[in-house]
Amino acid sequence: MADEAGLHRTYVSAIERGERNVSLDNIEKLATALGTPIAQLFVAAEASDAA
């Protein structure tokens, strides 16, 4: 996924572990790589926090 988004794999890994903050530009790159709208990333995060 990191390659698809044009981001370094260790950066993406740090994001997944909650160790890095993500800029809006990189959120857009990740959403594009995942083939999902940006808003969907936030909906999924909210659902995960509620569980």
mmCIF file as Biopython writes it, N, C-alpha, C and O atoms, coordinates in Angstrom:
data_model
#
loop_
_atom_site.group_PDB
_atom_site.id
_atom_site.type_symbol
_atom_site.label_atom_id
_atom_site.label_alt_id
_atom_site.label_comp_id
_atom_site.label_asym_id
_atom_site.label_entity_id
_atom_site.label_seq_id
_atom_site.pdbx_PDB_ins_code
_atom_site.Cartn_x
_atom_site.Cartn_y
_atom_site.Cartn_z
_atom_site.occupancy
_atom_site.B_iso_or_equiv
_atom_site.auth_seq_id
_atom_site.auth_asym_id
_atom_site.pdbx_PDB_model_num
ATOM 1   N N  . MET A ? 1  ? 0.824   -1.181 0.000  1.0 0.0 1  A 1 
ATOM 2   C CA . MET A ? 1  ? 0.000   0.000  0.000  1.0 0.0 1  A 1 
ATOM 3   C C  . MET A ? 1  ? 0.872   1.249  0.000  1.0 0.0 1  A 1 
ATOM 4   O O  . MET A ? 1  ? 0.559   2.228  -0.678 1.0 0.0 1  A 1 
ATOM 5   N N  . ALA A ? 2  ? 1.956   1.218  0.753  1.0 0.0 2  A 1 
ATOM 6   C CA . ALA A ? 2  ? 2.842   2.379  0.800  1.0 0.0 2  A 1 
ATOM 7   C C  . ALA A ? 2  ? 3.349   2.733  -0.596 1.0 0.0 2  A 1 
ATOM 8   O O  . ALA A ? 2  ? 3.372   3.903  -0.977 1.0 0.0 2  A 1 
ATOM 9   N N  . ASP A ? 3  ? 3.752   1.723  -1.348 1.0 0.0 3  A 1 
ATOM 10  C CA . ASP A ? 3  ? 4.228   1.969  -2.715 1.0 0.0 3  A 1 
ATOM 11  C C  . ASP A ? 3  ? 3.135   2.575  -3.580 1.0 0.0 3  A 1 
ATOM 12  O O  . ASP A ? 3  ? 3.380   3.517  -4.334 1.0 0.0 3  A 1 
ATOM 13  N N  . GLU A ? 4  ? 1.929   2.032  -3.468 1.0 0.0 4  A 1 
ATOM 14  C CA . GLU A ? 4  ? 0.797   2.557  -4.246 1.0 0.0 4  A 1 
ATOM 15  C C  . GLU A ? 4  ? 0.521   4.023  -3.906 1.0 0.0 4  A 1 
ATOM 16  O O  . GLU A ? 4  ? 0.143   4.809  -4.775 1.0 0.0 4  A 1 
ATOM 17  N N  . ALA A ? 5  ? 0.714   4.381  -2.636 1.0 0.0 5  A 1 
ATOM 18  C CA . ALA A ? 5  ? 0.440   5.748  -2.192 1.0 0.0 5  A 1 
ATOM 19  C C  . ALA A ? 5  ? 1.622   6.678  -2.439 1.0 0.0 5  A 1 
ATOM 20  O O  . ALA A ? 5  ? 1.492   7.897  -2.322 1.0 0.0 5  A 1 
ATOM 21  N N  . GLY A ? 6  ? 2.782   6.103  -2.783 1.0 0.0 6  A 1 
ATOM 22  C CA . GLY A ? 6  ? 3.965   6.929  -2.990 1.0 0.0 6  A 1 
ATOM 23  C C  . GLY A ? 6  ? 4.587   7.385  -1.685 1.0 0.0 6  A 1 
ATOM 24  O O  . GLY A ? 6  ? 5.233   8.431  -1.625 1.0 0.0 6  A 1 
ATOM 25  N N  . LEU A ? 7  ? 4.388   6.590  -0.631 1.0 0.0 7  A 1 
ATOM 26  C CA . LEU A ? 7  ? 4.918   6.909  0.690  1.0 0.0 7  A 1 
ATOM 27  C C  . LEU A ? 7  ? 5.884   5.819  1.127  1.0 0.0 7  A 1 
ATOM 28  O O  . LEU A ? 7  ? 5.821   4.692  0.637  1.0 0.0 7  A 1 
ATOM 29  N N  . HIS A ? 8  ? 6.772   6.156  2.045  1.0 0.0 8  A 1 
ATOM 30  C CA . HIS A ? 8  ? 7.732   5.164  2.529  1.0 0.0 8  A 1 
ATOM 31  C C  . HIS A ? 8  ? 7.027   4.171  3.439  1.0 0.0 8  A 1 
ATOM 32  O O  . HIS A ? 8  ? 6.141   4.543  4.209  1.0 0.0 8  A 1 
ATOM 33  N N  . ARG A ? 9  ? 7.423   2.908  3.347  1.0 0.0 9  A 1 
ATOM 34  C CA . ARG A ? 9  ? 6.758   1.852  4.122  1.0 0.0 9  A 1 
ATOM 35  C C  . ARG A ? 9  ? 6.889   2.057  5.628  1.0 0.0 9  A 1 
ATOM 36  O O  . ARG A ? 9  ? 5.961   1.730  6.366  1.0 0.0 9  A 1 
ATOM 37  N N  . THR A ? 10 ? 8.016   2.589  6.105  1.0 0.0 10 A 1 
ATOM 38  C CA . THR A ? 10 ? 8.163   2.799  7.545  1.0 0.0 10 A 1 
ATOM 39  C C  . THR A ? 10 ? 7.271   3.946  8.027  1.0 0.0 10 A 1 
ATOM 40  O O  . THR A ? 10 ? 6.807   3.937  9.167  1.0 0.0 10 A 1 
ATOM 41  N N  . TYR A ? 11 ? 7.031   4.936  7.155  1.0 0.0 11 A 1 
ATOM 42  C CA . TYR A ? 11 ? 6.125   6.028  7.492  1.0 0.0 11 A 1 
ATOM 43  C C  . TYR A ? 11 ? 4.694   5.500  7.632  1.0 0.0 11 A 1 
ATOM 44  O O  . TYR A ? 11 ? 3.994   5.833  8.588  1.0 0.0 11 A 1 
ATOM 45  N N  . VAL A ? 12 ? 4.275   4.689  6.685  1.0 0.0 12 A 1 
ATOM 46  C CA . VAL A ? 12 ? 2.929   4.118  6.738  1.0 0.0 12 A 1 
ATOM 47  C C  . VAL A ? 12 ? 2.794   3.215  7.972  1.0 0.0 12 A 1 
ATOM 48  O O  . VAL A ? 12 ? 1.762   3.230  8.642  1.0 0.0 12 A 1 
ATOM 49  N N  . SER A ? 13 ? 3.806   2.453  8.260  1.0 0.0 13 A 1 
ATOM 50  C CA . SER A ? 13 ? 3.789   1.592  9.436  1.0 0.0 13 A 1 
ATOM 51  C C  . SER A ? 13 ? 3.656   2.410  10.716 1.0 0.0 13 A 1 
ATOM 52  O O  . SER A ? 13 ? 2.914   2.032  11.623 1.0 0.0 13 A 1 
ATOM 53  N N  . ALA A ? 14 ? 4.365   3.521  10.791 1.0 0.0 14 A 1 
ATOM 54  C CA . ALA A ? 14 ? 4.275   4.394  11.969 1.0 0.0 14 A 1 
ATOM 55  C C  . ALA A ? 14 ? 2.877   5.007  12.091 1.0 0.0 14 A 1 
ATOM 56  O O  . ALA A ? 14 ? 2.378   5.197  13.200 1.0 0.0 14 A 1 
ATOM 57  N N  . ILE A ? 15 ? 2.252   5.312  10.963 1.0 0.0 15 A 1 
ATOM 58  C CA . ILE A ? 15 ? 0.873   5.821  10.977 1.0 0.0 15 A 1 
ATOM 59  C C  . ILE A ? 15 ? -0.056  4.749  11.545 1.0 0.0 15 A 1 
ATOM 60  O O  . ILE A ? 15 ? -0.902  5.036  12.392 1.0 0.0 15 A 1 
ATOM 61  N N  . GLU A ? 16 ? 0.106   3.525  11.075 1.0 0.0 16 A 1 
ATOM 62  C CA . GLU A ? 16 ? -0.746  2.422  11.527 1.0 0.0 16 A 1 
ATOM 63  C C  . GLU A ? 16 ? -0.618  2.187  13.028 1.0 0.0 16 A 1 
ATOM 64  O O  . GLU A ? 16 ? -1.585  1.809  13.688 1.0 0.0 16 A 1 
ATOM 65  N N  . ARG A ? 17 ? 0.569   2.412  13.557 1.0 0.0 17 A 1 
ATOM 66  C CA . ARG A ? 17 ? 0.795   2.222  14.998 1.0 0.0 17 A 1 
ATOM 67  C C  . ARG A ? 17 ? 0.433   3.453  15.821 1.0 0.0 17 A 1 
ATOM 68  O O  . ARG A ? 17 ? 0.536   3.433  17.047 1.0 0.0 17 A 1 
ATOM 69  N N  . GLY A ? 18 ? 0.008   4.531  15.148 1.0 0.0 18 A 1 
ATOM 70  C CA . GLY A ? 18 ? -0.374  5.748  15.846 1.0 0.0 18 A 1 
ATOM 71  C C  . GLY A ? 18 ? 0.807   6.566  16.323 1.0 0.0 18 A 1 
ATOM 72  O O  . GLY A ? 18 ? 0.669   7.383  17.233 1.0 0.0 18 A 1 
ATOM 73  N N  . GLU A ? 19 ? 1.963   6.359  15.724 1.0 0.0 19 A 1 
ATOM 74  C CA . GLU A ? 19 ? 3.173   7.071  16.131 1.0 0.0 19 A 1 
ATOM 75  C C  . GLU A ? 19 ? 3.417   8.352  15.334 1.0 0.0 19 A 1 
ATOM 76  O O  . GLU A ? 19 ? 4.237   9.179  15.733 1.0 0.0 19 A 1 
ATOM 77  N N  . ARG A ? 20 ? 2.725   8.521  14.228 1.0 0.0 20 A 1 
ATOM 78  C CA . ARG A ? 20 ? 2.916   9.693  13.377 1.0 0.0 20 A 1 
ATOM 79  C C  . ARG A ? 20 ? 1.580   10.340 13.084 1.0 0.0 20 A 1 
ATOM 80  O O  . ARG A ? 20 ? 0.554   9.666  12.996 1.0 0.0 20 A 1 
ATOM 81  N N  . ASN A ? 21 ? 1.602   11.651 12.935 1.0 0.0 21 A 1 
ATOM 82  C CA . ASN A ? 21 ? 0.441   12.384 12.456 1.0 0.0 21 A 1 
ATOM 83  C C  . ASN A ? 21 ? 0.497   12.418 10.939 1.0 0.0 21 A 1 
ATOM 84  O O  . ASN A ? 21 ? 1.575   12.382 10.346 1.0 0.0 21 A 1 
ATOM 85  N N  . VAL A ? 22 ? -0.663  12.487 10.321 1.0 0.0 22 A 1 
ATOM 86  C CA . VAL A ? 22 ? -0.742  12.420 8.869  1.0 0.0 22 A 1 
ATOM 87  C C  . VAL A ? 22 ? -1.259  13.742 8.328  1.0 0.0 22 A 1 
ATOM 88  O O  . VAL A ? 22 ? -2.246  14.281 8.829  1.0 0.0 22 A 1 
ATOM 89  N N  . SER A ? 23 ? -0.591  14.266 7.300  1.0 0.0 23 A 1 
ATOM 90  C CA . SER A ? 23 ? -1.065  15.486 6.651  1.0 0.0 23 A 1 
ATOM 91  C C  . SER A ? 23 ? -2.263  15.148 5.758  1.0 0.0 23 A 1 
ATOM 92  O O  . SER A ? 23 ? -2.474  13.990 5.396  1.0 0.0 23 A 1 
ATOM 93  N N  . LEU A ? 24 ? -3.029  16.162 5.415  1.0 0.0 24 A 1 
ATOM 94  C CA . LEU A ? 24 ? -4.168  15.943 4.524  1.0 0.0 24 A 1 
ATOM 95  C C  . LEU A ? 24 ? -3.721  15.436 3.161  1.0 0.0 24 A 1 
ATOM 96  O O  . LEU A ? 24 ? -4.415  14.632 2.539  1.0 0.0 24 A 1 
ATOM 97  N N  . ASP A ? 25 ? -2.570  15.899 2.695  1.0 0.0 25 A 1 
ATOM 98  C CA . ASP A ? 25 ? -2.047  15.418 1.409  1.0 0.0 25 A 1 
ATOM 99  C C  . ASP A ? 25 ? -1.800  13.913 1.454  1.0 0.0 25 A 1 
ATOM 100 O O  . ASP A ? 25 ? -2.135  13.197 0.510  1.0 0.0 25 A 1 
ATOM 101 N N  . ASN A ? 26 ? -1.214  13.435 2.554  1.0 0.0 26 A 1 
ATOM 102 C CA . ASN A ? 26 ? -0.923  12.009 2.661  1.0 0.0 26 A 1 
ATOM 103 C C  . ASN A ? 26 ? -2.180  11.187 2.928  1.0 0.0 26 A 1 
ATOM 104 O O  . ASN A ? 26 ? -2.253  10.025 2.527  1.0 0.0 26 A 1 
ATOM 105 N N  . ILE A ? 27 ? -3.158  11.767 3.592  1.0 0.0 27 A 1 
ATOM 106 C CA . ILE A ? 27 ? -4.447  11.081 3.754  1.0 0.0 27 A 1 
ATOM 107 C C  . ILE A ? 27 ? -5.069  10.861 2.382  1.0 0.0 27 A 1 
ATOM 108 O O  . ILE A ? 27 ? -5.618  9.794  2.104  1.0 0.0 27 A 1 
ATOM 109 N N  . GLU A ? 28 ? -4.981  11.865 1.536  1.0 0.0 28 A 1 
ATOM 110 C CA . GLU A ? 28 ? -5.514  11.730 0.177  1.0 0.0 28 A 1 
ATOM 111 C C  . GLU A ? 28 ? -4.774  10.626 -0.592 1.0 0.0 28 A 1 
ATOM 112 O O  . GLU A ? 28 ? -5.402  9.835  -1.296 1.0 0.0 28 A 1 
ATOM 113 N N  . LYS A ? 29 ? -3.454  10.571 -0.460 1.0 0.0 29 A 1 
ATOM 114 C CA . LYS A ? 29 ? -2.675  9.541  -1.141 1.0 0.0 29 A 1 
ATOM 115 C C  . LYS A ? 29 ? -3.065  8.149  -0.651 1.0 0.0 29 A 1 
ATOM 116 O O  . LYS A ? 29 ? -3.198  7.221  -1.449 1.0 0.0 29 A 1 
ATOM 117 N N  . LEU A ? 30 ? -3.247  8.005  0.651  1.0 0.0 30 A 1 
ATOM 118 C CA . LEU A ? 30 ? -3.620  6.702  1.207  1.0 0.0 30 A 1 
ATOM 119 C C  . LEU A ? 30 ? -5.020  6.289  0.760  1.0 0.0 30 A 1 
ATOM 120 O O  . LEU A ? 30 ? -5.247  5.130  0.413  1.0 0.0 30 A 1 
ATOM 121 N N  . ALA A ? 31 ? -5.950  7.227  0.769  1.0 0.0 31 A 1 
ATOM 122 C CA . ALA A ? 31 ? -7.313  6.921  0.329  1.0 0.0 31 A 1 
ATOM 123 C C  . ALA A ? 31 ? -7.324  6.494  -1.137 1.0 0.0 31 A 1 
ATOM 124 O O  . ALA A ? 31 ? -8.024  5.551  -1.506 1.0 0.0 31 A 1 
ATOM 125 N N  . THR A ? 32 ? -6.560  7.177  -1.961 1.0 0.0 32 A 1 
ATOM 126 C CA . THR A ? 32 ? -6.481  6.823  -3.373 1.0 0.0 32 A 1 
ATOM 127 C C  . THR A ? 32 ? -5.897  5.421  -3.538 1.0 0.0 32 A 1 
ATOM 128 O O  . THR A ? 32 ? -6.400  4.626  -4.331 1.0 0.0 32 A 1 
ATOM 129 N N  . ALA A ? 33 ? -4.840  5.120  -2.791 1.0 0.0 33 A 1 
ATOM 130 C CA . ALA A ? 33 ? -4.214  3.796  -2.863 1.0 0.0 33 A 1 
ATOM 131 C C  . ALA A ? 33 ? -5.180  2.704  -2.425 1.0 0.0 33 A 1 
ATOM 132 O O  . ALA A ? 33 ? -5.145  1.590  -2.949 1.0 0.0 33 A 1 
ATOM 133 N N  . LEU A ? 34 ? -6.041  3.022  -1.464 1.0 0.0 34 A 1 
ATOM 134 C CA . LEU A ? 34 ? -7.025  2.055  -0.981 1.0 0.0 34 A 1 
ATOM 135 C C  . LEU A ? 34 ? -8.274  2.002  -1.862 1.0 0.0 34 A 1 
ATOM 136 O O  . LEU A ? 34 ? -9.090  1.090  -1.730 1.0 0.0 34 A 1 
ATOM 137 N N  . GLY A ? 35 ? -8.419  2.970  -2.752 1.0 0.0 35 A 1 
ATOM 138 C CA . GLY A ? 35 ? -9.594  3.019  -3.619 1.0 0.0 35 A 1 
ATOM 139 C C  . GLY A ? 35 ? -10.853 3.378  -2.863 1.0 0.0 35 A 1 
ATOM 140 O O  . GLY A ? 35 ? -11.930 2.857  -3.155 1.0 0.0 35 A 1 
ATOM 141 N N  . THR A ? 36 ? -10.725 4.261  -1.896 1.0 0.0 36 A 1 
ATOM 142 C CA . THR A ? 36 ? -11.862 4.654  -1.069 1.0 0.0 36 A 1 
ATOM 143 C C  . THR A ? 36 ? -11.902 6.167  -0.916 1.0 0.0 36 A 1 
ATOM 144 O O  . THR A ? 36 ? -10.858 6.816  -0.979 1.0 0.0 36 A 1 
ATOM 145 N N  . PRO A ? 37 ? -13.083 6.740  -0.716 1.0 0.0 37 A 1 
ATOM 146 C CA . PRO A ? 37 ? -13.162 8.179  -0.467 1.0 0.0 37 A 1 
ATOM 147 C C  . PRO A ? 37 ? -12.478 8.533  0.868  1.0 0.0 37 A 1 
ATOM 148 O O  . PRO A ? 37 ? -12.468 7.729  1.800  1.0 0.0 37 A 1 
ATOM 149 N N  . ILE A ? 38 ? -11.923 9.715  0.942  1.0 0.0 38 A 1 
ATOM 150 C CA . ILE A ? 38 ? -11.253 10.164 2.163  1.0 0.0 38 A 1 
ATOM 151 C C  . ILE A ? 38 ? -12.191 10.072 3.362  1.0 0.0 38 A 1 
ATOM 152 O O  . ILE A ? 38 ? -11.784 9.626  4.435  1.0 0.0 38 A 1 
ATOM 153 N N  . ALA A ? 39 ? -13.423 10.484 3.190  1.0 0.0 39 A 1 
ATOM 154 C CA . ALA A ? 39 ? -14.377 10.479 4.300  1.0 0.0 39 A 1 
ATOM 155 C C  . ALA A ? 39 ? -14.546 9.091  4.902  1.0 0.0 39 A 1 
ATOM 156 O O  . ALA A ? 39 ? -14.768 8.963  6.106  1.0 0.0 39 A 1 
ATOM 157 N N  . GLN A ? 40 ? -14.444 8.064  4.088  1.0 0.0 40 A 1 
ATOM 158 C CA . GLN A ? 40 ? -14.609 6.694  4.576  1.0 0.0 40 A 1 
ATOM 159 C C  . GLN A ? 40 ? -13.519 6.327  5.580  1.0 0.0 40 A 1 
ATOM 160 O O  . GLN A ? 40 ? -13.766 5.540  6.494  1.0 0.0 40 A 1 
ATOM 161 N N  . LEU A ? 41 ? -12.334 6.877  5.425  1.0 0.0 41 A 1 
ATOM 162 C CA . LEU A ? 41 ? -11.254 6.604  6.375  1.0 0.0 41 A 1 
ATOM 163 C C  . LEU A ? 41 ? -11.608 7.120  7.771  1.0 0.0 41 A 1 
ATOM 164 O O  . LEU A ? 41 ? -11.263 6.499  8.776  1.0 0.0 41 A 1 
ATOM 165 N N  . PHE A ? 42 ? -12.292 8.249  7.823  1.0 0.0 42 A 1 
ATOM 166 C CA . PHE A ? 42 ? -12.667 8.818  9.109  1.0 0.0 42 A 1 
ATOM 167 C C  . PHE A ? 42 ? -13.858 8.096  9.722  1.0 0.0 42 A 1 
ATOM 168 O O  . PHE A ? 42 ? -13.933 7.960  10.943 1.0 0.0 42 A 1 
ATOM 169 N N  . VAL A ? 43 ? -14.780 7.637  8.904  1.0 0.0 43 A 1 
ATOM 170 C CA . VAL A ? 43 ? -15.923 6.861  9.397  1.0 0.0 43 A 1 
ATOM 171 C C  . VAL A ? 43 ? -15.431 5.568  10.026 1.0 0.0 43 A 1 
ATOM 172 O O  . VAL A ? 43 ? -15.889 5.170  11.097 1.0 0.0 43 A 1 
ATOM 173 N N  . ALA A ? 44 ? -14.503 4.927  9.355  1.0 0.0 44 A 1 
ATOM 174 C CA . ALA A ? 44 ? -13.947 3.660  9.881  1.0 0.0 44 A 1 
ATOM 175 C C  . ALA A ? 44 ? -13.219 3.916  11.193 1.0 0.0 44 A 1 
ATOM 176 O O  . ALA A ? 44 ? -13.313 3.105  12.114 1.0 0.0 44 A 1 
ATOM 177 N N  . ALA A ? 45 ? -12.499 5.024  11.296 1.0 0.0 45 A 1 
ATOM 178 C CA . ALA A ? 45 ? -11.769 5.345  12.532 1.0 0.0 45 A 1 
ATOM 179 C C  . ALA A ? 45 ? -12.751 5.602  13.677 1.0 0.0 45 A 1 
ATOM 180 O O  . ALA A ? 45 ? -12.508 5.158  14.799 1.0 0.0 45 A 1 
ATOM 181 N N  . GLU A ? 46 ? -13.841 6.301  13.419 1.0 0.0 46 A 1 
ATOM 182 C CA . GLU A ? 46 ? -14.834 6.574  14.447 1.0 0.0 46 A 1 
ATOM 183 C C  . GLU A ? 46 ? -15.500 5.292  14.910 1.0 0.0 46 A 1 
ATOM 184 O O  . GLU A ? 46 ? -15.743 5.117  16.104 1.0 0.0 46 A 1 
ATOM 185 N N  . ALA A ? 47 ? -15.796 4.402  13.991 1.0 0.0 47 A 1 
ATOM 186 C CA . ALA A ? 47 ? -16.434 3.121  14.344 1.0 0.0 47 A 1 
ATOM 187 C C  . ALA A ? 47 ? -15.484 2.287  15.199 1.0 0.0 47 A 1 
ATOM 188 O O  . ALA A ? 47 ? -15.912 1.614  16.137 1.0 0.0 47 A 1 
ATOM 189 N N  . SER A ? 48 ? -14.221 2.334  14.880 1.0 0.0 48 A 1 
ATOM 190 C CA . SER A ? 48 ? -13.215 1.574  15.647 1.0 0.0 48 A 1 
ATOM 191 C C  . SER A ? 48 ? -13.086 2.131  17.053 1.0 0.0 48 A 1 
ATOM 192 O O  . SER A ? 48 ? -12.943 1.368  18.008 1.0 0.0 48 A 1 
ATOM 193 N N  . ASP A ? 49 ? -13.135 3.456  17.197 1.0 0.0 49 A 1 
ATOM 194 C CA . ASP A ? 49 ? -13.031 4.072  18.514 1.0 0.0 49 A 1 
ATOM 195 C C  . ASP A ? 49 ? -14.245 3.753  19.388 1.0 0.0 49 A 1 
ATOM 196 O O  . ASP A ? 49 ? -14.118 3.645  20.607 1.0 0.0 49 A 1 
ATOM 197 N N  . ALA A ? 50 ? -15.406 3.605  18.779 1.0 0.0 50 A 1 
ATOM 198 C CA . ALA A ? 50 ? -16.637 3.344  19.523 1.0 0.0 50 A 1 
ATOM 199 C C  . ALA A ? 50 ? -16.706 1.905  20.032 1.0 0.0 50 A 1 
ATOM 200 O O  . ALA A ? 50 ? -17.418 1.620  20.995 1.0 0.0 50 A 1 
ATOM 201 N N  . ALA A ? 51 ? -15.983 1.017  19.402 1.0 0.0 51 A 1 
ATOM 202 C CA . ALA A ? 51 ? -16.045 -0.414 19.771 1.0 0.0 51 A 1 
ATOM 203 C C  . ALA A ? 51 ? -15.305 -0.748 21.027 1.0 0.0 51 A 1 
ATOM 204 O O  . ALA A ? 51 ? -15.281 -1.908 21.440 1.0 0.0 51 A 1 
#
